[in-house]
Amino acid sequence: MVNPARLAAAGLAAALAVTALPTAAHAANGTIGQRETVCATDLFVRTDPNGAWMGTLYRGQTFLVEGPRSGGYVYGFAYGHVNRRGWVQDGWFC
């Protein structure tokens, strides 16, 4: 026979586990044509996918996804103090 108190405790534990996901789990890929907000703590802007570093975007700053995608990176315009076009790793937007 199933103990109702144990069943309720297990259900509560499962619900808490689902709602306590870290912020990074909510990050998403960028949508081409959209100005996306960075969810990562920092996100490097590069000259090419996996290329040389040319600046850093920080959480809350924005990036206009212009496309294309290449090897997990996306091309676009980095606003803020970077203020230039480049490549960032995709999947770190809110």
Residue pairs with C-beta under 8 A, 6 or more apart in sequence:
23 39
24 39
24 40
26 39
26 94
27 39
27 40
27 91
27 92
27 93
27 94
28 91
28 93
28 94
29 74
29 90
29 91
29 93
30 36
30 63
30 65
30 74
30 76
30 90
30 93
31 65
32 65
32 66
32 67
32 74
33 65
33 66
34 64
34 65
35 62
35 63
35 64
35 65
35 79
36 62
36 63
36 64
36 65
36 93
36 94
37 60
37 61
37 62
37 93
37 94
38 57
38 58
38 59
38 60
38 61
38 62
38 63
38 92
38 93
38 94
39 59
39 92
39 93
39 94
40 59
40 92
41 58
41 59
42 56
42 57
42 58
42 59
43 56
43 57
43 58
43 63
43 88
43 89
43 92
44 53
44 55
44 56
44 57
44 88
44 89
45 53
45 54
45 55
45 56
45 57
45 78
45 82
45 84
45 86
45 87
45 88
46 52
46 53
46 54
46 73
46 86
46 87
46 88
47 54
47 86
47 87
48 87
49 70
49 71
49 72
49 73
49 87
50 71
50 73
51 87
54 82
54 84
54 86
55 78
55 81
55 82
55 84
55 86
56 82
57 63
57 78
57 80
57 82
57 88
58 80
61 78
61 79
61 80
62 79
62 80
63 76
63 77
63 78
63 79
63 88
63 93
64 76
64 77
64 79
65 74
65 75
65 76
65 93
66 75
66 76
66 77
66 85
67 74
67 75
67 76
68 74
68 75
69 75
69 90
70 87
72 89
72 90
72 91
73 87
73 88
73 89
73 90
74 87
74 88
74 90
75 85
75 86
75 87
76 85
76 86
76 88
77 84
77 85
78 84
78 85
78 86
78 88
